[in-house]
């Protein structure tokens, strides 16, 4: 499968994501710039983490209005897989591709540590490499990862199985409602998550729990 990584000013996890996709798939992903209005024919588009445009206005607010996002929206509407990690999750929410909002951490502090995640829906292209209820390790590094949604939206995404990752065993680092760490859209092809699976794909990272997300969505053997 072919992939693409979106490049935006201020992102600092693009190289990590490119390295992960290259190592796992054996093929370097295309890179797409903020002003691009067309995206190559790929199976997966990834918006990596960082601090796009310095997090001015709101995290992801400026990036969500760049020309490349309209191209991503068109691809998503056609069923192409789209994944946003950390700032990428914030951008997808700001662009309206995922519901809810990501607010300042409840502690009002930047958090950078390992957390535990529960896979609450293993029946998606992104999570099929895991089993339902599986607990995995994953690092987080963010200041605005506190997921919020109004009561109606929260009930809907919970009822529809759109919550795919949840902070487990008391490791919620940001106060996120219902311990939500990652969600998908109703069509199941757009994923946003705050943790960084690309930073836990080989033994040198201290574990490989993030690898199954990539092998699953790329349709590769684990």
Protein Blocks (a to p, Z undefined) as FASTA:
>chain_A
ZZdddddehiaklmmmmmmmmmmnopacddddfklcbdcddfbdcddedjehhlgaiehk
lmmmgfklmmmmmmmmnopacddehjlmmmmmmnopagcjddddfklpacddddddddfb
fcbfklmmpcehiacddddddfblcccddfklmmmmmmnopafbdceehiafnopahhia
bdcdfkopaccdfbdfklombfknopaklmmmmmmmnopaZZ
